Amino acid sequence: QKEVEQNSGPLSVPEGAIASLNCTYSDRVSQSFFWYRQYSGKSPELIMSIYSNGDKEDGRFTAQLNKASQYVSLLIRDSQPSDSATYLCAVNPSSGYNKLIFGAGTRLAVHP
Amino acid sequence: NAGVTQTPKFQVLKTGQSMTLQCAQDMNHNSMYWYRQDPGMGLRLIYYSASEGTTDKGEVPNGYNVSRLNKREFSLRLESAAPSQTSVYFCASRQAATEAFFGQGTRLTVV
């Protein structure tokens, strides 16, 4: 079982819709969770970090963490064509406090 | 505002050649990382260093060696390059369990 799993997509949504991206992880005691966005040919950049159960909102982005079910999600409201990118979920596993493991990423396409 | 700097940006190697990828950060971070990214595979951790003087294997360490030269610098060495090591390599750094900052990447082709 992979430590961090994401649906590779592509996830296609119309402009203005809500995009929902999901990530599951295998280590039940993982502590820190991150969502990164990566445009083609560029480096990953942080969108959100979340450390405790519940929702965390930042502008059009909401991260949701459910440790009991071992999933973390990212909602993008009012999706724009500029949101089209690959979204990477990253987790700090308990096997190594300083390790940072990424999922394979979900490609999002927002069409006008 | 340099952040994380990787050199070189592009490299072509012949099978069996060796090379070292350099990474330096100016954010006084303790932890540094090397990842490789292949199409559809996300970022796979090669090695990481939790602090100066320590290094640990990640998910795909075979064929690579690393050196944490000092707090700023973390290098990745390919002793005998193979076509399977053709990839984009990213260096990253962070403080404790906070967000990681990435370099601009090195696109390596082994022919």
Backbone of each chain as ProteinMPNN parsed JSONL, in Angstrom:
{"seq_chain_A": "QKEVEQNSGPLSVPEGAIASLNCTYSDRVSQSFFWYRQYSGKSPELIMSIYSNGDKEDGRFTAQLNKASQYVSLLIRDSQPSDSATYLCAVNPSSGYNKLIFGAGTRLAVHP", "coords_chain_A": {"N_chain_A": [[0.845, -1.19, 0.0], [0.593, 2.175, -0.906], [2.015, 5.047, 0.698], [0.832, 7.541, 0.455], [-1.995, 8.35, -1.332], [-3.518, 9.393, -4.332], [-6.082, 10.229, -6.669], [-5.258, 10.121, -10.024], [-6.516, 11.574, -11.989], [-7.396, 13.017, -15.261], [-9.178, 15.628, -13.508], [-11.911, 17.265, -14.509], [-13.483, 20.347, -14.549], [-16.058, 22.83, -14.908], [-15.565, 26.36, -15.411], [-15.991, 28.397, -12.545], [-17.166, 26.45, -10.989], [-17.057, 24.129, -8.159], [-14.107, 22.508, -7.322], [-13.087, 19.366, -6.21], [-10.65, 17.741, -4.494], [-9.031, 14.797, -3.516], [-7.259, 12.886, -1.005], [-5.697, 10.113, 0.415], [-4.094, 8.527, 3.207], [-1.735, 6.2, 4.618], [-0.524, 5.953, 7.123], [-1.641, 6.029, 10.266], [-0.975, 7.738, 12.371], [0.101, 10.024, 11.296], [1.045, 13.491, 11.194], [1.217, 16.045, 9.995], [0.002, 17.84, 7.18], [-0.136, 18.676, 3.74], [-0.989, 20.676, 0.912], [0.073, 21.1, -2.356], [0.514, 23.027, -5.322], [1.31, 22.522, -8.699], [2.408, 23.831, -11.612], [2.807, 23.002, -15.068], [6.094, 22.109, -15.823], [7.149, 23.626, -13.806], [8.15, 24.353, -10.35], [6.821, 22.79, -7.365], [4.435, 24.584, -5.346], [3.344, 25.796, -2.21], [-0.055, 25.526, -1.213], [-1.865, 25.087, 0.92], [-1.581, 24.234, 4.376], [-2.345, 21.848, 6.9], [-3.065, 20.795, 10.174], [-4.697, 19.83, 12.17], [-7.794, 18.092, 12.886], [-10.684, 18.843, 10.912], [-11.815, 21.803, 9.17], [-9.976, 24.131, 7.179], [-9.755, 27.333, 5.991], [-8.768, 29.394, 3.266], [-9.094, 32.027, 1.472], [-10.263, 31.152, -1.695], [-9.794, 28.53, -1.239], [-10.218, 25.515, 0.619], [-9.079, 23.336, 3.019], [-9.61, 20.074, 4.226], [-9.459, 17.892, 6.927], [-9.543, 14.598, 8.082], [-8.69, 12.617, 10.436], [-9.459, 10.199, 11.564], [-10.572, 8.783, 9.466], [-8.495, 8.889, 7.782], [-8.028, 10.708, 5.641], [-7.446, 13.558, 3.575], [-8.626, 16.507, 2.12], [-9.014, 18.875, -0.586], [-10.764, 21.706, -1.391], [-11.689, 23.757, -4.053], [-13.15, 26.683, -4.583], [-15.257, 28.496, -6.916], [-13.797, 27.92, -9.337], [-11.11, 28.7, -11.535], [-9.725, 29.094, -14.866], [-6.996, 29.479, -14.516], [-6.446, 27.905, -12.36], [-5.906, 25.449, -13.319], [-3.81, 22.791, -13.093], [-1.422, 20.516, -11.592], [-2.183, 18.969, -8.55], [-0.672, 18.299, -5.571], [-0.587, 16.15, -2.833], [0.852, 16.03, 0.384], [2.462, 14.376, 3.107], [3.52, 14.072, 6.495], [4.903, 11.276, 7.678], [4.71, 9.046, 10.552], [6.873, 7.436, 10.685], [9.128, 8.833, 10.264], [9.979, 11.821, 11.482], [10.917, 13.987, 10.05], [10.541, 13.231, 7.449], [8.948, 13.709, 4.279], [6.381, 12.844, 2.401], [5.033, 12.46, -0.8], [1.981, 12.265, -2.704], [0.942, 10.924, -5.927], [-0.252, 12.937, -7.284], [-2.974, 14.941, -8.58], [-4.34, 15.807, -11.616], [-5.832, 18.772, -12.543], [-8.226, 20.24, -14.606], [-9.642, 23.176, -15.611], [-12.253, 24.302, -17.442], [-13.319, 26.916, -19.655]], "CA_chain_A": [[0.0, 0.0, 0.0], [1.362, 3.401, -0.956], [1.81, 5.858, 1.893], [-0.08, 8.636, 0.134], [-2.656, 8.011, -2.589], [-4.404, 10.376, -4.949], [-6.59, 9.89, -7.989], [-4.411, 10.881, -10.949], [-7.317, 12.431, -12.858], [-7.672, 14.41, -14.933], [-10.455, 16.085, -13.003], [-12.318, 18.365, -15.374], [-14.62, 21.083, -14.003], [-16.305, 24.091, -15.622], [-15.22, 27.602, -14.714], [-16.975, 28.805, -11.559], [-17.612, 25.306, -10.195], [-16.196, 23.701, -7.052], [-13.266, 21.334, -7.591], [-12.83, 18.611, -4.984], [-9.486, 16.865, -4.656], [-8.94, 13.925, -2.348], [-5.977, 12.236, -0.717], [-5.728, 9.213, 1.57], [-2.757, 8.172, 3.673], [-1.771, 4.905, 5.298], [-0.002, 6.016, 8.492], [-2.717, 6.597, 11.082], [-0.497, 8.77, 13.298], [0.695, 11.157, 10.591], [0.718, 14.704, 11.937], [1.185, 17.277, 9.206], [-0.533, 17.569, 5.843], [0.102, 19.83, 2.883], [-1.409, 20.668, -0.49], [0.915, 21.89, -3.236], [0.105, 23.168, -6.713], [2.442, 22.505, -9.606], [2.153, 24.081, -13.022], [3.678, 22.207, -15.938], [7.459, 22.609, -15.987], [7.508, 24.491, -12.683], [8.31, 23.712, -9.047], [5.626, 22.82, -6.511], [4.298, 25.709, -4.434], [2.371, 25.473, -1.179], [-1.362, 26.185, -1.17], [-2.432, 24.993, 2.262], [-1.113, 23.246, 5.337], [-3.362, 21.587, 7.919], [-2.447, 19.962, 11.201], [-5.691, 19.263, 13.083], [-9.053, 17.707, 12.267], [-11.633, 19.901, 10.609], [-11.631, 22.595, 7.96], [-9.147, 25.335, 7.213], [-10.099, 28.087, 4.79], [-7.881, 30.488, 2.863], [-9.614, 32.527, 0.202], [-11.116, 30.185, -2.412], [-9.335, 27.178, -0.921], [-10.526, 24.932, 1.919], [-8.529, 22.007, 3.28], [-10.383, 19.318, 5.212], [-8.697, 16.769, 7.45], [-10.259, 13.632, 8.909], [-7.652, 11.664, 10.839], [-10.066, 8.886, 11.831], [-10.755, 8.125, 8.172], [-7.203, 8.99, 7.106], [-8.053, 11.412, 4.372], [-7.366, 15.016, 3.549], [-9.157, 16.958, 0.838], [-8.868, 20.282, -0.938], [-11.854, 22.235, -2.194], [-11.406, 25.024, -4.717], [-14.417, 27.309, -4.982], [-15.183, 29.433, -8.036], [-12.604, 27.5, -10.08], [-10.7, 29.53, -12.665], [-8.783, 28.391, -15.762], [-5.637, 29.575, -13.958], [-6.283, 26.841, -11.359], [-5.526, 24.217, -14.02], [-2.461, 22.417, -12.647], [-1.408, 19.271, -10.822], [-2.242, 19.223, -7.122], [0.065, 17.252, -4.863], [-0.818, 15.999, -1.404], [2.076, 15.598, 1.066], [2.202, 13.944, 4.482], [4.622, 13.716, 7.387], [4.567, 10.0, 8.331], [5.303, 8.876, 11.876], [8.11, 6.66, 10.553], [10.263, 9.76, 10.232], [9.385, 13.139, 11.72], [11.316, 14.943, 9.021], [10.204, 12.764, 6.11], [7.808, 14.349, 3.641], [6.02, 11.927, 1.325], [4.029, 13.018, -1.706], [1.186, 11.42, -3.571], [1.27, 11.035, -7.344], [-0.816, 14.168, -7.815], [-4.202, 14.939, -9.372], [-4.34, 16.87, -12.622], [-7.104, 19.504, -12.607], [-8.434, 21.067, -15.794], [-10.815, 24.036, -15.492], [-12.531, 24.764, -18.795], [-14.206, 28.094, -19.686]], "C_chain_A": [[0.884, 1.244, 0.0], [1.03, 4.263, 0.25], [0.798, 6.971, 1.66], [-0.687, 8.341, -1.248], [-3.582, 9.132, -3.039], [-4.897, 9.81, -6.273], [-5.849, 10.753, -9.003], [-5.194, 11.815, -11.863], [-7.115, 12.082, -14.332], [-9.082, 14.639, -14.399], [-10.815, 17.324, -13.809], [-13.558, 19.033, -14.791], [-14.825, 22.351, -14.824], [-15.896, 25.283, -14.76], [-16.351, 28.003, -13.776], [-17.47, 27.69, -10.658], [-16.657, 25.059, -9.025], [-15.413, 22.458, -7.492], [-12.94, 20.672, -6.259], [-11.729, 17.594, -5.236], [-9.293, 16.072, -3.368], [-7.594, 13.225, -2.235], [-6.173, 11.326, 0.492], [-4.3, 8.833, 1.934], [-2.834, 6.952, 4.564], [-1.349, 4.966, 6.76], [-0.985, 6.761, 9.389], [-2.251, 7.734, 11.977], [0.274, 9.885, 12.598], [0.186, 12.457, 11.191], [0.474, 15.929, 11.08], [0.823, 16.954, 7.768], [-0.468, 18.842, 5.008], [-0.512, 19.591, 1.505], [-0.509, 21.624, -1.262], [0.278, 21.939, -4.623], [1.358, 23.203, -7.57], [1.978, 22.726, -11.031], [3.182, 23.313, -13.838], [5.047, 22.863, -16.104], [7.95, 23.494, -14.858], [7.692, 23.679, -11.397], [6.996, 23.724, -8.281], [5.63, 24.047, -5.605], [3.161, 25.4, -3.47], [1.075, 26.25, -1.354], [-1.871, 26.233, 0.263], [-1.648, 23.987, 3.089], [-2.224, 23.06, 6.369], [-2.813, 20.563, 8.893], [-3.463, 19.302, 12.123], [-6.983, 18.978, 12.327], [-9.946, 18.915, 12.007], [-11.269, 20.606, 9.312], [-10.718, 23.776, 8.219], [-9.353, 26.063, 5.9], [-9.083, 29.188, 4.534], [-8.331, 30.939, 1.481], [-10.547, 31.52, -0.456], [-10.794, 28.744, -2.051], [-9.763, 26.767, 0.493], [-9.885, 23.546, 1.99], [-9.359, 21.361, 4.378], [-9.572, 18.093, 5.623], [-9.585, 15.904, 8.337], [-9.273, 12.526, 9.263], [-8.233, 10.274, 11.087], [-10.225, 8.089, 10.539], [-9.499, 8.206, 7.303], [-7.329, 9.587, 5.707], [-7.963, 12.907, 4.601], [-7.828, 15.459, 2.156], [-8.907, 18.441, 0.653], [-10.039, 20.665, -1.815], [-11.418, 23.573, -2.774], [-12.736, 25.575, -5.202], [-14.189, 28.26, -6.136], [-13.937, 29.155, -8.885], [-12.374, 28.377, -11.308], [-9.771, 28.732, -13.588], [-7.351, 28.427, -15.245], [-5.388, 28.566, -12.844], [-5.874, 25.523, -12.007], [-4.056, 23.918, -13.748], [-2.553, 21.02, -12.056], [-1.341, 19.619, -9.348], [-1.675, 18.022, -6.378], [-0.257, 17.305, -3.377], [0.479, 15.486, -0.769], [1.791, 15.366, 2.544], [3.505, 13.707, 5.212], [4.28, 12.388, 8.058], [5.236, 9.898, 9.694], [6.623, 8.121, 11.813], [9.341, 7.551, 10.502], [9.726, 11.172, 10.348], [9.721, 14.113, 10.602], [11.058, 14.456, 7.607], [9.002, 13.543, 5.59], [7.518, 13.548, 2.387], [4.878, 12.518, 0.511], [3.219, 11.919, -2.382], [1.561, 11.678, -5.024], [0.681, 12.278, -7.993], [-2.092, 13.941, -8.602], [-4.154, 16.114, -10.337], [-5.739, 17.465, -12.704], [-7.138, 20.344, -13.869], [-9.732, 21.847, -15.603], [-11.076, 24.623, -16.869], [-13.54, 25.914, -18.782], [-15.633, 27.72, -20.064]], "O_chain_A": [[1.809, 1.357, 0.804], [-0.087, 4.223, 0.766], [0.01, 7.305, 2.544], [0.042, 8.109, -2.212], [-4.315, 9.727, -2.25], [-4.213, 9.012, -6.914], [-5.81, 11.976, -8.866], [-4.626, 12.737, -12.448], [-6.704, 10.963, -14.639], [-10.035, 13.956, -14.774], [-10.09, 18.319, -13.784], [-14.571, 18.372, -14.562], [-13.867, 22.89, -15.378], [-15.89, 25.205, -13.531], [-17.523, 27.959, -14.151], [-18.131, 27.96, -9.655], [-15.602, 25.685, -8.915], [-15.992, 21.484, -7.974], [-12.563, 21.342, -5.298], [-11.859, 16.705, -6.078], [-9.384, 16.619, -2.269], [-6.895, 13.005, -3.223], [-6.761, 11.744, 1.49], [-3.411, 8.817, 1.083], [-3.861, 6.692, 5.191], [-1.766, 4.127, 7.558], [-1.14, 7.977, 9.279], [-3.045, 8.613, 12.313], [1.023, 10.617, 13.246], [-0.956, 12.534, 11.644], [-0.379, 16.757, 11.4], [1.261, 15.95, 7.206], [-0.712, 19.941, 5.505], [-0.55, 18.467, 1.006], [-0.343, 22.786, -0.892], [-0.408, 21.005, -5.038], [2.35, 23.837, -7.209], [1.245, 21.911, -11.591], [4.279, 23.015, -13.366], [5.143, 24.032, -16.48], [9.043, 24.054, -14.937], [7.425, 22.478, -11.363], [6.146, 24.58, -8.524], [6.684, 24.496, -5.153], [2.146, 24.82, -3.854], [1.083, 27.455, -1.606], [-2.26, 27.29, 0.758], [-1.118, 23.01, 2.561], [-2.957, 24.0, 6.677], [-2.177, 19.587, 8.495], [-3.14, 18.321, 12.792], [-7.234, 19.547, 11.265], [-9.961, 19.876, 12.777], [-10.526, 20.086, 8.479], [-10.686, 24.342, 9.312], [-9.155, 25.495, 4.826], [-8.599, 29.833, 5.464], [-8.001, 30.327, 0.466], [-11.519, 31.082, 0.16], [-11.468, 27.827, -2.521], [-9.684, 27.556, 1.434], [-10.12, 22.695, 1.132], [-9.76, 22.019, 5.338], [-9.064, 17.355, 4.778], [-10.283, 16.402, 9.22], [-9.053, 11.606, 8.475], [-7.56, 9.273, 10.841], [-10.037, 6.873, 10.522], [-9.461, 7.645, 6.208], [-6.81, 9.048, 4.73], [-8.34, 13.437, 5.646], [-7.462, 14.855, 1.147], [-8.627, 19.167, 1.607], [-10.289, 20.043, -2.848], [-10.852, 24.414, -2.075], [-13.367, 25.022, -6.102], [-13.086, 28.773, -6.326], [-13.125, 30.05, -9.12], [-13.31, 28.744, -12.018], [-9.105, 27.799, -13.139], [-6.574, 27.508, -15.505], [-4.246, 28.383, -12.423], [-5.528, 24.574, -11.303], [-3.172, 24.689, -14.123], [-3.625, 20.416, -12.022], [-0.542, 20.46, -8.937], [-2.136, 16.892, -6.536], [-0.207, 18.363, -2.749], [1.133, 14.605, -1.327], [0.985, 16.069, 3.152], [4.473, 13.209, 4.639], [3.427, 12.373, 8.944], [6.221, 10.589, 9.958], [7.406, 8.152, 12.762], [10.465, 7.08, 10.675], [9.089, 11.674, 9.422], [8.906, 14.965, 10.248], [11.324, 15.184, 6.651], [8.148, 13.981, 6.362], [8.294, 13.56, 1.431], [3.891, 13.009, 1.059], [3.699, 10.807, -2.602], [2.391, 12.538, -5.319], [1.054, 12.639, -9.109], [-2.279, 12.89, -9.215], [-3.954, 17.261, -9.937], [-6.716, 16.744, -12.911], [-6.192, 21.073, -14.166], [-10.799, 21.252, -15.45], [-10.242, 25.349, -17.411], [-14.496, 25.901, -18.005], [-16.501, 28.59, -20.135]]}, "seq_chain_B": "NAGVTQTPKFQVLKTGQSMTLQCAQDMNHNSMYWYRQDPGMGLRLIYYSASEGTTDKGEVPNGYNVSRLNKREFSLRLESAAPSQTSVYFCASRQAATEAFFGQGTRLTVV", "coords_chain_B": {"N_chain_B": [[16.555, 37.301, -2.062], [16.957, 34.427, -2.556], [16.271, 31.777, -1.721], [15.905, 28.444, -2.394], [18.426, 27.078, -4.233], [19.337, 25.386, -7.117], [21.798, 23.645, -8.969], [23.079, 21.936, -11.874], [20.637, 23.463, -14.166], [19.9, 21.997, -16.389], [21.022, 18.886, -17.741], [22.84, 16.556, -19.651], [23.808, 13.257, -19.694], [26.033, 10.549, -20.415], [25.445, 7.028, -20.334], [26.794, 5.502, -17.476], [28.449, 7.601, -16.779], [29.382, 9.943, -14.192], [27.965, 12.343, -11.9], [27.328, 15.302, -9.94], [24.639, 16.805, -8.356], [23.921, 19.995, -7.209], [22.727, 21.726, -4.323], [21.581, 24.511, -2.536], [20.471, 26.373, 0.268], [19.181, 29.398, 1.677], [17.718, 29.944, 3.925], [18.131, 29.157, 6.473], [17.234, 26.641, 7.192], [16.734, 23.488, 8.83], [16.169, 20.954, 7.709], [16.631, 19.136, 4.688], [15.954, 17.996, 1.328], [15.929, 15.586, -1.342], [14.2, 14.956, -4.273], [12.815, 12.991, -6.954], [11.058, 13.374, -10.024], [8.944, 11.795, -12.135], [6.957, 11.376, -15.095], [3.556, 11.303, -14.201], [4.097, 10.235, -11.702], [4.293, 11.742, -9.444], [6.144, 13.222, -6.733], [8.973, 11.56, -5.702], [10.707, 10.549, -2.875], [14.163, 10.636, -2.517], [16.541, 10.886, -0.847], [16.906, 12.314, 2.41], [17.794, 14.898, 4.746], [17.758, 15.445, 8.036], [19.084, 17.168, 9.677], [22.151, 19.026, 9.918], [24.846, 16.904, 9.259], [23.448, 14.516, 9.331], [21.888, 11.958, 7.372], [19.258, 10.29, 5.606], [17.698, 7.445, 4.06], [15.224, 7.614, 1.523], [12.316, 6.872, -0.366], [13.274, 5.883, -2.82], [16.25, 5.221, -2.946], [18.289, 3.805, -4.263], [21.192, 3.762, -6.29], [22.0, 6.304, -5.847], [23.862, 8.769, -3.97], [24.31, 10.918, -1.142], [25.388, 14.054, 0.287], [25.515, 16.003, 3.118], [26.815, 18.861, 3.271], [27.086, 21.121, 4.835], [25.046, 23.285, 6.873], [23.699, 24.719, 4.919], [24.025, 23.407, 2.44], [23.3, 20.638, 0.304], [24.063, 17.865, -1.408], [23.56, 15.746, -4.28], [24.617, 12.743, -5.608], [25.26, 10.909, -8.535], [26.741, 8.003, -9.179], [27.206, 6.205, -11.286], [25.611, 6.769, -13.945], [22.382, 5.777, -15.16], [19.994, 5.048, -17.779], [17.477, 4.828, -16.552], [17.537, 6.728, -14.617], [16.921, 9.082, -15.755], [15.156, 11.982, -15.34], [13.315, 14.594, -13.601], [14.821, 16.427, -11.123], [14.289, 17.569, -7.872], [15.244, 19.725, -5.288], [14.582, 20.447, -1.88], [13.803, 22.394, 1.056], [13.12, 22.792, 4.577], [11.845, 23.911, 7.764], [11.6, 22.036, 10.576], [8.41, 20.502, 10.856], [7.088, 22.016, 8.978], [6.051, 23.925, 6.048], [7.581, 22.947, 2.945], [10.079, 24.346, 0.846], [10.871, 24.671, -2.55], [13.499, 24.136, -4.937], [14.286, 25.168, -8.351], [14.496, 22.967, -9.932], [16.204, 20.285, -11.67], [16.705, 19.171, -14.839], [17.44, 16.103, -15.938], [18.931, 14.064, -18.344], [19.757, 10.835, -19.314], [21.642, 9.173, -21.596]], "CA_chain_B": [[15.496, 36.295, -1.895], [17.301, 33.295, -3.387], [15.505, 30.594, -1.323], [16.588, 27.186, -2.671], [19.077, 27.185, -5.535], [19.87, 24.125, -7.636], [22.606, 23.677, -10.183], [22.671, 22.781, -12.993], [19.226, 23.394, -14.535], [19.787, 20.933, -17.392], [22.235, 18.088, -17.893], [22.771, 15.314, -20.419], [24.908, 12.363, -19.349], [26.081, 9.239, -21.063], [25.365, 5.913, -19.395], [28.044, 5.199, -16.808], [29.103, 8.806, -16.289], [28.975, 10.38, -12.851], [27.779, 13.777, -11.729], [26.788, 15.751, -8.663], [23.676, 17.896, -8.369], [24.151, 20.843, -6.052], [21.573, 22.435, -3.773], [21.899, 25.377, -1.414], [19.342, 27.184, 0.759], [19.624, 30.526, 2.502], [16.635, 30.205, 4.872], [18.548, 28.611, 7.762], [16.417, 25.467, 7.482], [17.462, 22.308, 9.284], [15.924, 19.764, 6.893], [16.753, 19.267, 3.242], [15.405, 16.829, 0.647], [16.058, 15.377, -2.776], [13.121, 14.194, -4.896], [12.778, 12.882, -8.403], [9.686, 13.409, -10.539], [8.736, 11.191, -13.442], [5.562, 11.613, -15.524], [2.512, 10.525, -13.535], [4.585, 9.565, -10.485], [4.428, 12.653, -8.32], [7.505, 13.412, -6.233], [9.422, 10.417, -4.91], [11.803, 10.958, -2.012], [15.38, 9.856, -2.721], [17.22, 10.996, 0.436], [16.676, 13.549, 3.118], [18.705, 15.189, 5.837], [16.985, 16.138, 9.071], [19.927, 18.225, 10.24], [23.543, 18.945, 9.482], [25.53, 15.72, 9.755], [22.622, 13.307, 9.244], [21.16, 11.702, 6.138], [18.439, 9.079, 5.674], [17.135, 7.011, 2.795], [13.814, 7.82, 1.277], [11.591, 5.797, -1.049], [14.004, 5.355, -3.987], [17.639, 5.648, -2.779], [19.286, 3.015, -5.002], [21.885, 4.431, -7.381], [22.299, 7.683, -5.444], [24.478, 9.077, -2.684], [24.133, 12.322, -0.779], [26.28, 14.643, 1.284], [25.085, 17.269, 3.735], [28.115, 19.487, 3.412], [26.927, 22.046, 5.964], [23.62, 23.52, 7.037], [23.161, 25.319, 3.703], [24.215, 22.683, 1.19], [22.953, 19.211, 0.292], [24.339, 17.46, -2.778], [23.116, 14.419, -4.717], [25.597, 12.214, -6.556], [25.016, 9.71, -9.321], [28.083, 7.457, -9.417], [27.234, 5.579, -12.604], [24.263, 7.082, -14.406], [21.652, 4.813, -15.986], [18.826, 5.678, -18.422], [16.344, 4.855, -15.619], [17.673, 7.901, -13.773], [16.394, 10.237, -16.481], [14.069, 12.494, -14.523], [13.493, 15.94, -13.082], [15.218, 16.331, -9.72], [13.993, 18.747, -7.076], [15.742, 19.868, -3.932], [13.671, 21.222, -1.049], [14.228, 22.559, 2.436], [12.09, 23.293, 5.471], [12.153, 23.937, 9.178], [10.744, 21.108, 11.328], [7.333, 19.892, 10.073], [6.353, 23.076, 8.297], [6.049, 23.799, 4.593], [8.849, 22.822, 2.239], [10.325, 25.248, -0.273], [11.539, 23.909, -3.591], [14.321, 24.742, -5.967], [13.658, 25.248, -9.672], [14.581, 21.659, -10.566], [17.251, 19.932, -12.635], [16.208, 18.19, -15.817], [18.559, 15.23, -16.272], [18.708, 13.027, -19.353], [20.855, 9.881, -19.422], [21.502, 8.511, -22.908]], "C_chain_B": [[15.76, 35.052, -2.717], [16.472, 32.07, -3.014], [16.341, 29.333, -1.498], [17.128, 27.253, -4.096], [19.687, 25.853, -5.923], [20.73, 24.397, -8.855], [23.016, 22.263, -10.556], [21.161, 22.714, -13.221], [18.964, 22.264, -15.533], [21.106, 20.18, -17.461], [21.924, 16.866, -18.737], [24.003, 14.495, -20.081], [24.878, 11.133, -20.238], [26.007, 8.163, -19.982], [26.74, 5.608, -18.82], [28.796, 6.416, -16.297], [28.595, 9.137, -14.89], [28.756, 11.878, -12.844], [27.188, 14.064, -10.353], [25.845, 16.913, -8.893], [23.849, 18.681, -7.066], [22.862, 21.533, -5.622], [22.031, 23.27, -2.591], [20.661, 26.182, -1.041], [19.862, 28.25, 1.707], [18.574, 30.898, 3.546], [16.924, 29.643, 6.258], [17.692, 27.403, 8.183], [17.285, 24.296, 7.927], [17.36, 21.146, 8.302], [16.034, 20.074, 5.413], [16.427, 17.937, 2.583], [15.831, 16.805, -0.819], [14.912, 14.48, -3.242], [13.416, 14.034, -6.386], [11.317, 12.839, -8.836], [9.672, 12.869, -11.95], [7.263, 11.379, -13.811], [4.578, 10.688, -14.81], [2.908, 9.914, -12.216], [4.662, 10.494, -9.282], [5.893, 12.853, -7.963], [7.874, 12.212, -5.378], [10.702, 10.808, -4.166], [13.004, 10.042, -2.208], [16.139, 9.756, -1.393], [16.768, 12.287, 1.096], [17.681, 13.675, 4.259], [17.949, 16.016, 6.869], [17.774, 17.289, 9.686], [21.34, 18.025, 9.713], [24.189, 17.709, 10.099], [24.733, 14.44, 9.7], [21.987, 13.192, 7.87], [20.395, 10.392, 6.286], [17.893, 8.749, 4.298], [15.65, 7.327, 2.732], [13.202, 6.617, 0.58], [12.408, 5.125, -2.153], [15.479, 5.715, -3.923], [18.665, 4.935, -3.673], [19.86, 3.769, -6.19], [22.295, 5.852, -7.067], [23.076, 7.704, -4.122], [24.291, 10.554, -2.411], [25.2, 12.739, 0.22], [25.637, 15.913, 1.805], [26.356, 17.979, 4.134], [28.156, 20.427, 4.616], [25.433, 22.337, 6.061], [22.986, 24.012, 5.743], [23.096, 24.365, 2.523], [23.97, 21.182, 1.321], [23.099, 18.746, -1.153], [23.888, 16.023, -3.028], [24.068, 13.927, -5.792], [25.089, 10.944, -7.221], [26.385, 9.161, -9.703], [28.216, 6.876, -10.817], [25.826, 5.69, -13.188], [23.687, 6.001, -15.314], [20.456, 5.513, -16.62], [17.613, 5.76, -17.504], [16.401, 6.05, -14.671], [17.342, 9.204, -14.512], [15.144, 10.722, -15.766], [14.279, 13.99, -14.285], [13.748, 15.816, -11.579], [14.943, 17.669, -9.019], [14.657, 18.628, -5.711], [14.746, 20.725, -3.162], [14.273, 21.373, 0.341], [13.049, 23.035, 3.272], [12.598, 23.273, 6.899], [11.133, 23.066, 9.895], [9.66, 20.551, 10.402], [6.46, 20.942, 9.409], [6.472, 22.917, 6.785], [7.454, 23.702, 4.037], [8.895, 23.813, 1.089], [11.202, 24.51, -1.277], [12.452, 24.765, -4.457], [13.629, 24.645, -7.32], [13.761, 23.944, -10.452], [15.757, 21.53, -11.51], [16.69, 18.868, -13.559], [17.397, 17.377, -16.31], [18.132, 14.184, -17.289], [19.951, 12.147, -19.414], [20.651, 9.082, -20.71], [22.431, 7.31, -23.009]], "O_chain_B": [[14.903, 34.639, -3.498], [16.003, 31.372, -3.913], [17.364, 29.166, -0.834], [16.373, 27.461, -5.047], [20.454, 25.262, -5.163], [20.425, 25.269, -9.668], [23.279, 21.452, -9.668], [20.474, 21.968, -12.524], [17.898, 21.648, -15.503], [22.175, 20.76, -17.265], [20.888, 16.222, -18.568], [25.124, 14.994, -20.172], [23.828, 10.734, -20.743], [26.455, 8.37, -18.854], [27.72, 5.471, -19.552], [29.693, 6.28, -15.464], [27.534, 8.679, -14.466], [29.299, 12.598, -13.682], [26.628, 13.185, -9.698], [26.203, 17.893, -9.546], [23.914, 18.109, -5.978], [22.018, 21.877, -6.45], [22.783, 22.792, -1.742], [19.902, 26.618, -1.906], [20.834, 28.047, 2.434], [18.537, 32.039, 4.006], [16.05, 29.655, 7.125], [17.46, 27.177, 9.37], [18.415, 24.13, 7.467], [18.338, 20.431, 8.081], [15.596, 21.124, 4.944], [16.595, 16.878, 3.188], [16.06, 17.841, -1.443], [14.68, 13.403, -2.693], [14.15, 14.817, -6.988], [10.454, 12.337, -8.116], [10.31, 13.419, -12.848], [6.418, 11.526, -12.928], [4.736, 9.468, -14.81], [2.136, 9.141, -11.647], [5.062, 10.063, -8.201], [6.774, 12.671, -8.802], [7.161, 11.882, -4.431], [11.648, 11.329, -4.756], [12.889, 8.823, -2.082], [16.351, 8.657, -0.879], [16.311, 13.221, 0.437], [18.319, 12.706, 4.672], [17.551, 17.149, 6.601], [17.194, 18.267, 10.157], [21.67, 16.986, 9.14], [24.097, 17.488, 11.306], [25.271, 13.372, 9.99], [21.594, 14.194, 7.271], [20.829, 9.491, 7.005], [17.655, 9.633, 3.476], [14.934, 7.31, 3.734], [13.531, 5.474, 0.899], [12.253, 3.928, -2.396], [15.942, 6.464, -4.783], [19.789, 5.414, -3.822], [19.124, 4.34, -6.995], [22.872, 6.537, -7.912], [22.967, 6.803, -3.29], [24.132, 11.351, -3.336], [25.821, 11.916, 0.893], [25.259, 16.793, 1.032], [26.91, 17.731, 5.205], [29.162, 20.502, 5.322], [24.637, 21.686, 5.384], [21.812, 23.731, 5.505], [22.206, 24.492, 1.682], [24.369, 20.547, 2.298], [22.347, 19.18, -2.025], [23.843, 15.2, -2.114], [24.299, 14.62, -6.782], [24.565, 10.038, -6.572], [27.112, 9.791, -10.471], [29.25, 7.05, -11.461], [24.97, 4.835, -12.963], [24.394, 5.395, -16.12], [19.948, 6.481, -16.055], [16.794, 6.667, -17.653], [15.418, 6.35, -13.995], [17.472, 10.293, -13.953], [14.184, 9.969, -15.602], [15.279, 14.57, -14.708], [12.98, 15.177, -10.86], [15.313, 18.738, -9.505], [14.632, 17.575, -5.073], [14.134, 21.629, -3.73], [15.134, 20.595, 0.752], [12.096, 23.61, 2.747], [13.641, 22.693, 7.199], [9.933, 23.331, 9.828], [9.962, 20.165, 9.273], [5.246, 20.776, 9.294], [6.943, 21.887, 6.301], [8.395, 24.288, 4.572], [7.883, 24.083, 0.441], [12.149, 23.816, -0.905], [12.207, 25.951, -4.674], [12.526, 24.109, -7.426], [13.173, 23.824, -11.526], [16.243, 22.511, -12.073], [16.256, 17.804, -13.117], [18.262, 17.896, -17.016], [17.115, 13.51, -17.125], [21.067, 12.649, -19.549], [19.636, 8.411, -20.891], [22.453, 6.631, -24.035]]}, "name": "protein", "num_of_chains": 2, "seq": "QKEVEQNSGPLSVPEGAIASLNCTYSDRVSQSFFWYRQYSGKSPELIMSIYSNGDKEDGRFTAQLNKASQYVSLLIRDSQPSDSATYLCAVNPSSGYNKLIFGAGTRLAVHPNAGVTQTPKFQVLKTGQSMTLQCAQDMNHNSMYWYRQDPGMGLRLIYYSASEGTTDKGEVPNGYNVSRLNKREFSLRLESAAPSQTSVYFCASRQAATEAFFGQGTRLTVV"}
